[in-house]
Amino acid sequence: MLLPMTTSMNIIIDDLQGHAVQALLQAHLTDMNATAPAESVHALDLTQLQHQDVTFWSIWDQHQLAGCGAIKHLNTTTAEIKSMRTADAFRGQGVASLLLQHIITYAKMHGYQQLSLETGSMDFFTPSRALYTKHGFIECPPFADYQPDPHSTFMTLNLLA
């Protein structure tokens, strides 16, 4: 499914079969494992991202992968944002905001009332936390199966507001 954007970017629901997407996800997992202890890494691997409860998108500038992101269905009212990543060549160009807006719109259209996420609490994740805050997310207690963790920041967005 191809959704034209107001820029030259296109967002598609991705089957995770392409080399570029797999390489970006591997870079994501590598960074997550380098910045937090193993028990605090909550990134999904390729197999987990292909689960029926996950919708995964990639965002493209022509034929160049600019980023990716996903949501995981938690229950009838809540979904979790997973695997948000911007390709290095596209950082600082609004790719993550564009994709996040798309995910929020998708979640609303599918009847979710809340989007939640877990991101790191370390300095490496400052841009991620700033992105989510810019789009209305606020810090919250751990949700779903998460436990309190000094390496994690939990955030949520009320989609009914």
Buried (B, 14 or more C-beta within 10 A) or exposed (E): EEBEBEEEBBBEEBEBEEEBBEEBBEEBBEBBEEBBEEEBBBBBEBEBBEEEEBBBBBBBBEEEBBBBBBBBBBEEEBBBBBBBBBBEEBEEBEBBEBBBBBBBEBBEEEEBBBBBBBBBBBEBBEBBBEBBEEBBBEEBEEBEEBEEBEBBBBBBBEBEE
